[in-house]
Every structure is written in C-alpha cells, then in structure tokens.
C-alpha cells in the first residue's frame, strides 16, 4: 500500500494541489462535499489558520490514485491530555465517505484508506 501526504496550511499549498485533485475528481464517484472546491472554501471561510492534510492513496495493483481525502488537524482535550486529531470537514453529508474514490474502486478505496490510517497518523504526527 502506498500513500502520499501533503500539508495544506497556506493558500499556496491548496493551489499547488488544485489541478491534480481536480483531474482526479473527474474520475471519481460523485461526492461534492469531498471536492477540492468545497473543502478549500471551508478552509478559507471557517478555518483560515488551521492545518489541513491531503492524503492520496494509490492502488497496489496498478499504481493508480484510487482515493484522496482532506482532513483538518485539531487539538482534542481529554481531562489533562491534549491530543492532535485529524477531523473530517464534511459537516453537511455525514453519511458519505469523507474522501474522493475512483469509480468502480469503492470497496478497494475504503479498504486501502482504512489500512493507511496508521501510516497517515505517523506521517502527520497525529
């Protein structure tokens, strides 16, 4: 399993992945809440100072990008502990997966995303 993590904490970072994710969106199952445009708008309007992370998951079989998701880094307080947590920002459509999935790869994309979560946590320090 392979994945790529990109930190998105400035407008420049968001713009640098716009074309790549935009092209991928054309090959994905419809999910407007996980689109680059929607998440970038949320970043600009609601969380301009927050750090976001783009995770891109690639297929083991053919190396194609099969899933991409953007999460917001937050601090969660649990009694005396402060923990860094990655949260989805798909607040409107909680029943949809919080990431883009290539058409006809839904099951593999979900499985690969779940298997990648420990690696994503290590890469992002969360």
N, C-alpha and C positions, 0 to 999 in steps of 0.2 A: 504494500500500500504506500502510495506516495502523496504528499500534500505540500502545498506552498502557503506560507503565512506572510501577510503584508500588513504592516502597521499603518493605520489611517488616522492621523490626528491633526492634519492640516488640509486646507482646501487643495493644495498642490498634490498631496497624496491621493485624494479622492479623484482628481482629474487624471492622474497618471494611470489609473486602472479603468477609467471610464470606457474607452474603446474596447479593451479586452473583454470586460464583463458585458458590455453592450452586444458584442458579437455572440457571446455565449448565450445571452438571454434569448436570442432568435432561435436557438436550437433547444430551448427548454420548455417544459410543461408550463402553461400559463400560471403565473403567481405574481400579480402586480405588487403585492406587499413586500416581496423579497427583491424587487428590482433595484438596480443601482440608483435610478432616478428617485424613487420613493425614499430609500434609505439615506441618500445624500440630502434630500430635502429635510428629513428628520434631523440629520446631523446639523444642518445649517440653522434650522429654526428652534430646535429644542435642546440640543447638546453641543453647541459650538466649541466648548472647551474639553469635551470628552475624547478619550482614545477609543477608536474602533479597530477591529481586526477583521481582515478579509482572509478567509480560509478557502483554498481551492483544492479539491480532491480529484486525483487522477486515477483512471482505471488501471488495474494491474495487467489486464489482458492486452489493451491496445494503446495505453498511454494517453487516451483522450481525457479531457476535462469532463467530469460527469456531475460534479456538484460544486457550488460556490455559495458561501454564506458570509454575512457580515454581522458581527456581534459587538456590543458596547461593553467596555471594561468598566466595572463599578466596584465600589467597596461595600461589602456587606458586614454589618456589625452584629456579632453574636456574643452577648454579655461582654466579656473583656477582650474578645478576639476581633480583629479586623481582617477580613478575608477579601482578596481580589476575586471577582466573579465575572464571567462573561454572560451577558444577558442578551436575549433577542430583543429587537425593537419592532416586532410585528404586532403591535398592540391592537390592531383592528381585526386581524384574522388569525386568532389563536389556534384554529383547527387546521391550518395549513403548515407544512414544514417551514421552518424559518430560513430556508435556503433554496437556491435555484437547482433544479435537477434536469439533466438532459432527457429529452423524450425517449421513452422505451428503456430507460435505465433507472426507473424509480426505485425498484427494490434494491438494486446494487448500490445506488447512490445513498440510500438511507443506511444500508449496512456499512458501507465504507465510511460514511460520516460518523456513525456511532463508534466504529473501530478506531477512527482517527482522533477522537476527543482526548484521550490521554496524551497523545503526541502534541496536539494543539495546545493543551494546558502547559506542557513543558516548554514549548516554543514561545508562548506568550507570557510565561511566568505567573500564570493564574492557577 
